[in-house]
Amino acid sequence: MQEYILAIDQGTSTTRAIITDRQGNYIGTASQKFEQLVPQSGWVEQDPNVIWQSVCTVIHKVMEGSCISFHQIKALGITNQRETSIVWDRQTGQPIYNAIVWNSNQSLDIINKFKQDDVENYIHKKTGLVLSPYFSASKIRWILDHKLGSQERAERGELAFGTVDS
């Protein structure tokens, strides 16, 4: 029985799937665009359920178009938007707010507050990262600050956080 590799590229505006054989020969591909939400200038969000649905759709399309079965897939590779951040309910798996996309600046006020409080050097020494709204921590803080009751839910362990690959 022939074995295949399925790769998923969940990007900022499009989700793609490609199937190759073990020798790297192209078997099939599928893609689906989806909407970015811009509630304010500089903010970029996405509906996590739309992201998930786009992943499911391209997998089914590429599998059907390639005429292979799921048990023939022997490896899966995933690439994604990296720092696009999602907070969800641990019990239901449902997001509590839209995904905040990697290029959104809606947490810039949080970053600027950290800079005013002179913790920039401390964070850089601990993490190796510069303070930037690109990274996930300020996005999580923004959601917990703006979604009513979410800070308390997080403290009770009811919420989980991850980037799109999780």
N, CA and C atoms as a LAMMPS dump frame, in Angstrom:
ITEM: TIMESTEP
0
ITEM: NUMBER OF ATOMS
498
ITEM: BOX BOUNDS ff ff ff
-5.0000000000000000e+02 5.0000000000000000e+02
-5.0000000000000000e+02 5.0000000000000000e+02
-5.0000000000000000e+02 5.0000000000000000e+02
ITEM: ATOMS id mol type element x y z
1 1 1 N 0.848 -1.186 0
2 1 2 C 0 0 0
3 1 3 C 0.888 1.244 0
4 2 1 N 0.579 2.188 -0.869
5 2 2 C 1.338 3.44 -0.978
6 2 3 C 1.132 4.284 0.281
7 3 1 N 2.198 4.934 0.755
8 3 2 C 2.136 5.8 1.929
9 3 3 C 2.414 7.237 1.516
10 4 1 N 1.768 8.178 2.242
11 4 2 C 1.84 9.581 1.859
12 4 3 C 2.117 10.488 3.055
13 5 1 N 2.5 11.714 2.721
14 5 2 C 2.744 12.763 3.707
15 5 3 C 1.756 13.882 3.434
16 6 1 N 1.089 14.346 4.485
17 6 2 C 0.152 15.46 4.39
18 6 3 C 0.78 16.653 5.09
19 7 1 N 0.866 17.775 4.395
20 7 2 C 1.382 19.008 4.986
21 7 3 C 0.263 20.039 4.997
22 8 1 N 0.127 20.736 6.125
23 8 2 C -0.875 21.786 6.275
24 8 3 C -0.137 23.101 6.513
25 9 1 N -0.481 24.092 5.719
26 9 2 C 0.061 25.439 5.891
27 9 3 C -1.107 26.338 6.246
28 10 1 N -1.234 26.639 7.529
29 10 2 C -2.322 27.497 7.978
30 10 3 C -1.766 28.913 8.054
31 11 1 N -1.974 29.689 6.998
32 11 2 C -1.403 31.017 6.888
33 11 3 C -2.357 32.116 7.329
34 12 1 N -1.908 33.336 7.176
35 12 2 C -2.642 34.497 7.655
36 12 3 C -3.945 34.732 6.904
37 13 1 N -3.981 34.402 5.625
38 13 2 C -5.207 34.635 4.85
39 13 3 C -5.69 33.41 4.098
40 14 1 N -4.883 32.365 4.062
41 14 2 C -5.226 31.159 3.31
42 14 3 C -4.726 29.938 4.061
43 15 1 N -5.516 28.875 4.005
44 15 2 C -5.07 27.58 4.514
45 15 3 C -4.858 26.671 3.312
46 16 1 N -3.727 25.962 3.311
47 16 2 C -3.393 25.067 2.219
48 16 3 C -3.061 23.686 2.78
49 17 1 N -3.311 22.689 1.944
50 17 2 C -2.878 21.326 2.263
51 17 3 C -2.254 20.741 1.001
52 18 1 N -1.214 19.963 1.191
53 18 2 C -0.551 19.299 0.072
54 18 3 C -0.223 17.877 0.484
55 19 1 N -0.333 16.986 -0.463
56 19 2 C 0.035 15.586 -0.231
57 19 3 C 1.17 15.246 -1.186
58 20 1 N 2.204 14.587 -0.627
59 20 2 C 3.3 14.051 -1.434
60 20 3 C 3.47 12.579 -1.077
61 21 1 N 4.148 11.873 -1.959
62 21 2 C 4.516 10.514 -1.587
63 21 3 C 5.824 10.571 -0.817
64 22 1 N 6.339 9.423 -0.399
65 22 2 C 7.552 9.395 0.42
66 22 3 C 8.791 9.903 -0.323
67 23 1 N 8.723 9.916 -1.637
68 23 2 C 9.838 10.409 -2.432
69 23 3 C 9.722 11.916 -2.704
70 24 1 N 8.661 12.542 -2.193
71 24 2 C 8.462 13.97 -2.374
72 24 3 C 7.724 14.343 -3.639
73 25 1 N 7.181 13.349 -4.335
74 25 2 C 6.413 13.634 -5.546
75 25 3 C 5.051 14.209 -5.189
76 26 1 N 4.68 15.258 -5.913
77 26 2 C 3.405 15.942 -5.702
78 26 3 C 2.241 15.001 -6.041
79 27 1 N 1.272 14.942 -5.126
80 27 2 C 0.079 14.129 -5.348
81 27 3 C -1.158 15.018 -5.497
82 28 1 N -1.304 16.006 -4.621
83 28 2 C -2.466 16.888 -4.711
84 28 3 C -2.359 18.049 -3.749
85 29 1 N -3.194 19.051 -3.982
86 29 2 C -3.216 20.226 -3.118
87 29 3 C -4.628 20.806 -3.072
88 30 1 N -4.885 21.564 -2.029
89 30 2 C -6.156 22.286 -1.882
90 30 3 C -5.88 23.529 -1.061
91 31 1 N -6.676 24.567 -1.277
92 31 2 C -6.517 25.784 -0.48
93 31 3 C -7.866 26.457 -0.285
94 32 1 N -7.918 27.268 0.749
95 32 2 C -9.133 28.032 1.045
96 32 3 C -8.74 29.339 1.707
97 33 1 N -9.239 30.44 1.157
98 33 2 C -9.03 31.753 1.766
99 33 3 C -10.058 31.949 2.872
100 34 1 N -9.735 32.824 3.816
101 34 2 C -10.694 33.172 4.856
102 34 3 C -10.484 34.624 5.253
103 35 1 N -11.47 35.157 5.942
104 35 2 C -11.536 36.583 6.229
105 35 3 C -10.704 36.981 7.448
106 36 1 N -10.066 38.132 7.319
107 36 2 C -9.453 38.776 8.464
108 36 3 C -10.4 39.865 8.943
109 37 1 N -10.479 40.025 10.243
110 37 2 C -11.349 41.024 10.843
111 37 3 C -10.491 42.189 11.308
112 38 1 N -10.943 43.404 11.024
113 38 2 C -10.215 44.604 11.425
114 38 3 C -11.183 45.507 12.186
115 39 1 N -11.379 45.226 13.49
116 39 2 C -12.348 46.004 14.266
117 39 3 C -11.954 47.466 14.456
118 40 1 N -10.672 47.744 14.398
119 40 2 C -10.141 49.108 14.488
120 40 3 C -8.862 49.164 13.665
121 41 1 N -8.466 50.358 13.323
122 41 2 C -7.213 50.53 12.603
123 41 3 C -6.061 49.938 13.424
124 42 1 N -5.254 49.109 12.784
125 42 2 C -4.11 48.492 13.45
126 42 3 C -4.413 47.172 14.139
127 43 1 N -5.691 46.846 14.296
128 43 2 C -6.074 45.58 14.92
129 43 3 C -6.351 44.563 13.814
130 44 1 N -5.916 43.341 14.027
131 44 2 C -6.208 42.266 13.083
132 44 3 C -6.601 41.038 13.895
133 45 1 N -7.79 40.529 13.62
134 45 2 C -8.311 39.356 14.326
135 45 3 C -8.846 38.352 13.308
136 46 1 N -9.051 37.134 13.784
137 46 2 C -9.675 36.084 12.981
138 46 3 C -10.567 35.251 13.882
139 47 1 N -11.601 34.703 13.301
140 47 2 C -12.475 33.797 14.038
141 47 3 C -11.784 32.432 14.101
142 48 1 N -11.417 31.96 15.296
143 48 2 C -10.717 30.669 15.398
144 48 3 C -11.515 29.502 14.816
145 49 1 N -12.834 29.567 14.904
146 49 2 C -13.642 28.491 14.331
147 49 3 C -13.571 28.489 12.808
148 50 1 N -13.43 29.654 12.209
149 50 2 C -13.263 29.746 10.758
150 50 3 C -11.897 29.184 10.363
151 51 1 N -10.878 29.492 11.154
152 51 2 C -9.551 28.917 10.894
153 51 3 C -9.639 27.395 10.93
154 52 1 N -10.227 26.865 11.993
155 52 2 C -10.342 25.405 12.15
156 52 3 C -11.123 24.798 10.991
157 53 1 N -12.226 25.423 10.611
158 53 2 C -13.038 24.901 9.512
159 53 3 C -12.251 24.903 8.202
160 54 1 N -11.431 25.935 7.99
161 54 2 C -10.634 25.982 6.754
162 54 3 C -9.628 24.833 6.721
163 55 1 N -9.06 24.483 7.87
164 55 2 C -8.12 23.361 7.937
165 55 3 C -8.851 22.053 7.607
166 56 1 N -10 21.84 8.217
167 56 2 C -10.775 20.619 7.94
168 56 3 C -11.168 20.54 6.471
169 57 1 N -11.588 21.661 5.906
170 57 2 C -12.026 21.693 4.508
171 57 3 C -10.897 21.335 3.548
172 58 1 N -9.715 21.949 3.724
173 58 2 C -8.637 21.655 2.777
174 58 3 C -8.129 20.22 2.924
175 59 1 N -8.16 19.689 4.132
176 59 2 C -7.763 18.285 4.298
177 59 3 C -8.719 17.382 3.534
178 60 1 N -9.999 17.594 3.719
179 60 2 C -10.976 16.751 3.008
180 60 3 C -10.879 16.921 1.499
181 61 1 N -10.695 18.161 1.033
182 61 2 C -10.578 18.405 -0.412
183 61 3 C -9.363 17.712 -1.008
184 62 1 N -8.216 17.843 -0.361
185 62 2 C -7.005 17.244 -0.914
186 62 3 C -7.07 15.721 -0.846
187 63 1 N -7.676 15.183 0.186
188 63 2 C -7.81 13.722 0.289
189 63 3 C -8.727 13.193 -0.806
190 64 1 N -9.87 13.845 -0.98
191 64 2 C -10.811 13.415 -2.025
192 64 3 C -10.201 13.573 -3.41
193 65 1 N -9.547 14.716 -3.643
194 65 2 C -8.957 14.965 -4.951
195 65 3 C -7.809 14.035 -5.285
196 66 1 N -7.157 13.514 -4.274
197 66 2 C -6.021 12.611 -4.477
198 66 3 C -6.434 11.152 -4.49
199 67 1 N -7.675 10.879 -4.13
200 67 2 C -8.213 9.51 -4.116
201 67 3 C -7.397 8.567 -3.238
202 68 1 N -7.02 9.068 -2.071
203 68 2 C -6.339 8.202 -1.114
204 68 3 C -7.137 8.212 0.19
205 69 1 N -6.864 7.242 1.037
206 69 2 C -7.59 7.154 2.299
207 69 3 C -6.725 7.68 3.442
208 70 1 N -7.381 8.042 4.531
209 70 2 C -6.662 8.611 5.669
210 70 3 C -5.621 7.654 6.25
211 71 1 N -5.878 6.348 6.215
212 71 2 C -4.894 5.421 6.793
213 71 3 C -3.621 5.312 5.946
214 72 1 N -3.619 5.898 4.76
215 72 2 C -2.403 5.925 3.939
216 72 3 C -1.488 7.105 4.308
217 73 1 N -1.992 8.033 5.098
218 73 2 C -1.184 9.156 5.557
219 73 3 C -0.305 8.659 6.704
220 74 1 N 0.996 8.736 6.523
221 74 2 C 1.936 8.226 7.523
222 74 3 C 2.692 9.323 8.256
223 75 1 N 2.578 10.547 7.761
224 75 2 C 3.244 11.674 8.431
225 75 3 C 2.438 12.931 8.157
226 76 1 N 2.487 13.854 9.123
227 76 2 C 1.762 15.114 9.02
228 76 3 C 2.7 16.241 9.42
229 77 1 N 2.761 17.256 8.599
230 77 2 C 3.55 18.442 8.919
231 77 3 C 2.613 19.635 9.012
232 78 1 N 2.889 20.516 9.952
233 78 2 C 2.055 21.695 10.141
234 78 3 C 2.946 22.928 10.211
235 79 1 N 2.582 23.932 9.458
236 79 2 C 3.175 25.242 9.614
237 79 3 C 2.026 26.215 9.802
238 80 1 N 2.261 27.274 10.535
239 80 2 C 1.143 28.142 10.858
240 80 3 C 1.586 29.588 11.037
241 81 1 N 0.676 30.402 11.503
242 81 2 C 0.886 31.836 11.655
243 81 3 C 1.798 32.2 12.821
244 82 1 N 2.321 31.261 13.476
245 82 2 C 3.22 31.437 14.622
246 82 3 C 2.58 32.19 15.775
247 83 1 N 2.715 33.488 15.847
248 83 2 C 2.307 34.238 17.035
249 83 3 C 0.833 34.648 17.066
250 84 1 N 0.026 34.199 16.117
251 84 2 C -1.414 34.438 16.224
252 84 3 C -1.901 33.661 17.435
253 85 1 N -2.618 34.337 18.337
254 85 2 C -2.888 33.802 19.672
255 85 3 C -4.373 33.605 19.921
256 86 1 N -4.697 32.48 20.575
257 86 2 C -6.083 32.116 20.853
258 86 3 C -6.192 31.692 22.319
259 87 1 N -7.268 32.132 22.98
260 87 2 C -7.598 31.671 24.329
261 87 3 C -8.935 30.947 24.22
262 88 1 N -9.017 29.738 24.808
263 88 2 C -10.24 28.957 24.702
264 88 3 C -10.603 28.312 26.032
265 89 1 N -11.855 27.905 26.112
266 89 2 C -12.405 27.193 27.258
267 89 3 C -11.873 25.764 27.243
268 90 1 N -11.249 25.33 28.341
269 90 2 C -10.675 23.978 28.405
270 90 3 C -11.721 22.873 28.259
271 91 1 N -12.916 23.098 28.758
272 91 2 C -13.949 22.064 28.716
273 91 3 C -14.587 21.933 27.334
274 92 1 N -14.933 23.056 26.734
275 92 2 C -15.67 23.022 25.467
276 92 3 C -14.763 23.115 24.251
277 93 1 N -13.567 23.648 24.429
278 93 2 C -12.681 23.878 23.295
279 93 3 C -13.039 25.114 22.491
280 94 1 N -14.055 25.839 22.938
281 94 2 C -14.506 27.021 22.203
282 94 3 C -13.687 28.251 22.588
283 95 1 N -13.322 29.046 21.589
284 95 2 C -12.579 30.269 21.891
285 95 3 C -13.437 31.246 22.679
286 96 1 N -12.787 32.015 23.55
287 96 2 C -13.527 33.026 24.316
288 96 3 C -13.481 34.384 23.629
289 97 1 N -12.608 34.506 22.62
290 97 2 C -12.463 35.746 21.871
291 97 3 C -11.835 35.377 20.531
292 98 1 N -11.892 36.273 19.593
293 98 2 C -11.221 36.041 18.315
294 98 3 C -9.727 35.823 18.517
295 99 1 N -9.116 35.156 17.558
296 99 2 C -7.659 35.053 17.534
297 99 3 C -7.103 36.448 17.259
298 100 1 N -6.085 36.829 17.986
299 100 2 C -5.387 38.081 17.702
300 100 3 C -4.191 37.715 16.825
301 101 1 N -4.178 38.273 15.63
302 101 2 C -3.225 37.878 14.596
303 101 3 C -1.846 38.461 14.891
304 102 1 N -0.832 37.777 14.422
305 102 2 C 0.57 38.121 14.681
306 102 3 C 0.889 39.572 14.349
307 103 1 N 0.23 40.149 13.343
308 103 2 C 0.569 41.507 12.92
309 103 3 C -0.358 42.567 13.51
310 104 1 N -1.167 42.198 14.491
311 104 2 C -2.067 43.144 15.137
312 104 3 C -1.308 43.999 16.151
313 105 1 N -1.728 45.238 16.253
314 105 2 C -1.119 46.15 17.232
315 105 3 C -2.048 46.47 18.392
316 106 1 N -3.095 45.685 18.588
317 106 2 C -4.053 46.052 19.629
318 106 3 C -3.499 45.934 21.044
319 107 1 N -2.397 45.25 21.219
320 107 2 C -1.799 45.17 22.557
321 107 3 C -0.637 46.154 22.725
322 108 1 N -0.53 47.105 21.827
323 108 2 C 0.562 48.076 21.888
324 108 3 C 0.545 48.882 23.191
325 109 1 N -0.638 49.216 23.726
326 109 2 C -0.707 49.937 25.002
327 109 3 C -0.068 49.134 26.137
328 110 1 N -0.236 47.835 26.119
329 110 2 C 0.364 46.971 27.142
330 110 3 C 1.889 47.014 27.011
331 111 1 N 2.378 46.921 25.798
332 111 2 C 3.821 46.988 25.548
333 111 3 C 4.373 48.331 26.013
334 112 1 N 3.685 49.412 25.672
335 112 2 C 4.151 50.742 26.075
336 112 3 C 4.155 50.911 27.592
337 113 1 N 3.182 50.318 28.272
338 113 2 C 3.142 50.37 29.744
339 113 3 C 4.35 49.638 30.327
340 114 1 N 4.677 48.467 29.771
341 114 2 C 5.87 47.741 30.229
342 114 3 C 7.125 48.581 30.029
343 115 1 N 7.2 49.272 28.921
344 115 2 C 8.369 50.123 28.66
345 115 3 C 8.44 51.269 29.673
346 116 1 N 7.285 51.865 29.995
347 116 2 C 7.258 52.938 30.995
348 116 3 C 7.672 52.423 32.365
349 117 1 N 7.286 51.201 32.68
350 117 2 C 7.617 50.603 33.97
351 117 3 C 9.056 50.088 34.016
352 118 1 N 9.784 50.28 32.916
353 118 2 C 11.199 49.934 32.838
354 118 3 C 11.459 48.442 33.079
355 119 1 N 10.623 47.598 32.516
356 119 2 C 10.844 46.149 32.629
357 119 3 C 11.372 45.551 31.324
358 120 1 N 11.622 46.421 30.353
359 120 2 C 12.078 45.949 29.042
360 120 3 C 13.372 45.151 29.134
361 121 1 N 14.364 45.653 29.858
362 121 2 C 15.641 44.937 29.997
363 121 3 C 15.46 43.61 30.723
364 122 1 N 14.627 43.616 31.76
365 122 2 C 14.357 42.387 32.506
366 122 3 C 13.76 41.316 31.587
367 123 1 N 12.758 41.701 30.818
368 123 2 C 12.112 40.737 29.92
369 123 3 C 13.097 40.253 28.864
370 124 1 N 13.899 41.144 28.338
371 124 2 C 14.87 40.742 27.328
372 124 3 C 15.892 39.767 27.906
373 125 1 N 16.366 40.032 29.125
374 125 2 C 17.331 39.13 29.764
375 125 3 C 16.72 37.753 30.036
376 126 1 N 15.462 37.727 30.445
377 126 2 C 14.8 36.454 30.78
378 126 3 C 14.407 35.648 29.545
379 127 1 N 13.986 36.335 28.471
380 127 2 C 13.403 35.63 27.319
381 127 3 C 14.245 35.712 26.055
382 128 1 N 15.116 36.719 25.977
383 128 2 C 15.849 36.947 24.74
384 128 3 C 15.034 37.706 23.707
385 129 1 N 13.821 38.074 24.078
386 129 2 C 12.923 38.767 23.152
387 129 3 C 12.82 40.244 23.491
388 130 1 N 12.529 41.033 22.489
389 130 2 C 12.252 42.451 22.709
390 130 3 C 10.76 42.604 22.998
391 131 1 N 10.395 43.698 23.621
392 131 2 C 8.977 43.971 23.846
393 131 3 C 8.34 44.372 22.518
394 132 1 N 7.319 43.639 22.132
395 132 2 C 6.651 43.896 20.86
396 132 3 C 5.253 43.29 20.905
397 133 1 N 4.269 43.966 20.296
398 133 2 C 2.937 43.374 20.222
399 133 3 C 2.89 42.144 19.316
400 134 1 N 3.962 41.85 18.624
401 134 2 C 4.057 40.644 17.797
402 134 3 C 3.945 39.387 18.641
403 135 1 N 4.577 39.379 19.801
404 135 2 C 4.655 38.171 20.615
405 135 3 C 3.352 37.924 21.381
406 136 1 N 3.139 36.687 21.764
407 136 2 C 1.855 36.224 22.296
408 136 3 C 1.488 36.772 23.669
409 137 1 N 2.452 37.001 24.527
410 137 2 C 2.131 37.348 25.92
411 137 3 C 1.239 38.575 26.02
412 138 1 N 1.56 39.632 25.263
413 138 2 C 0.731 40.839 25.358
414 138 3 C -0.649 40.615 24.749
415 139 1 N -0.759 39.725 23.789
416 139 2 C -2.071 39.395 23.202
417 139 3 C -2.952 38.685 24.236
418 140 1 N -2.35 37.74 24.969
419 140 2 C -3.087 37.033 26.021
420 140 3 C -3.538 38.032 27.087
421 141 1 N -2.619 38.891 27.5
422 141 2 C -2.965 39.902 28.508
423 141 3 C -4.116 40.78 28.012
424 142 1 N -4.093 41.163 26.74
425 142 2 C -5.146 41.995 26.184
426 142 3 C -6.496 41.27 26.274
427 143 1 N -6.532 40.012 25.893
428 143 2 C -7.786 39.244 25.955
429 143 3 C -8.273 39.145 27.396
430 144 1 N -7.371 38.811 28.32
431 144 2 C -7.765 38.678 29.722
432 144 3 C -8.238 40.005 30.305
433 145 1 N -7.702 41.106 29.821
434 145 2 C -8.124 42.43 30.287
435 145 3 C -9.437 42.897 29.673
436 146 1 N -9.777 42.408 28.484
437 146 2 C -10.932 42.947 27.762
438 146 3 C -12.123 42 27.651
439 147 1 N -11.954 40.74 27.922
440 147 2 C -13.069 39.793 27.888
441 147 3 C -13.533 39.579 29.322
442 148 1 N -14.697 40.107 29.634
443 148 2 C -15.225 40.109 31
444 148 3 C -15.172 38.72 31.636
445 149 1 N -14.576 38.648 32.814
446 149 2 C -14.513 37.411 33.593
447 149 3 C -13.398 36.465 33.2
448 150 1 N -12.652 36.78 32.159
449 150 2 C -11.652 35.824 31.683
450 150 3 C -10.438 35.714 32.605
451 151 1 N -10.051 36.793 33.252
452 151 2 C -8.917 36.712 34.177
453 151 3 C -9.233 35.734 35.309
454 152 1 N -10.42 35.847 35.867
455 152 2 C -10.834 34.947 36.947
456 152 3 C -10.912 33.504 36.449
457 153 1 N -11.433 33.312 35.246
458 153 2 C -11.525 31.964 34.678
459 153 3 C -10.123 31.382 34.459
460 154 1 N -9.198 32.215 34.02
461 154 2 C -7.822 31.753 33.819
462 154 3 C -7.204 31.334 35.155
463 155 1 N -7.438 32.132 36.189
464 155 2 C -6.893 31.811 37.509
465 155 3 C -7.467 30.518 38.062
466 156 1 N -8.695 30.181 37.67
467 156 2 C -9.308 28.919 38.102
468 156 3 C -8.899 27.741 37.212
469 157 1 N -8.094 28.007 36.195
470 157 2 C -7.63 26.934 35.314
471 157 3 C -8.637 26.525 34.261
472 158 1 N -9.632 27.364 34.004
473 158 2 C -10.688 27.024 33.053
474 158 3 C -10.319 27.351 31.612
475 159 1 N -9.262 28.134 31.418
476 159 2 C -8.903 28.566 30.075
477 159 3 C -7.554 28.003 29.671
478 160 1 N -7.373 27.887 28.374
479 160 2 C -6.087 27.479 27.811
480 160 3 C -5.705 28.493 26.739
481 161 1 N -4.425 28.549 26.461
482 161 2 C -3.905 29.453 25.453
483 161 3 C -3.022 28.688 24.5
484 162 1 N -3.033 29.127 23.249
485 162 2 C -2.106 28.562 22.297
486 162 3 C -2.059 29.392 21.027
487 163 1 N -1.093 29.067 20.218
488 163 2 C -1.042 29.623 18.874
489 163 3 C -1.833 28.684 17.972
490 164 1 N -1.942 29.035 16.718
491 164 2 C -2.84 28.311 15.81
492 164 3 C -2.504 26.82 15.707
493 165 1 N -1.248 26.449 15.794
494 165 2 C -0.894 25.036 15.676
495 165 3 C -1.422 24.198 16.832
496 166 1 N -1.67 24.826 17.978
497 166 2 C -2.187 24.054 19.109
498 166 3 C -3.693 23.899 19.013
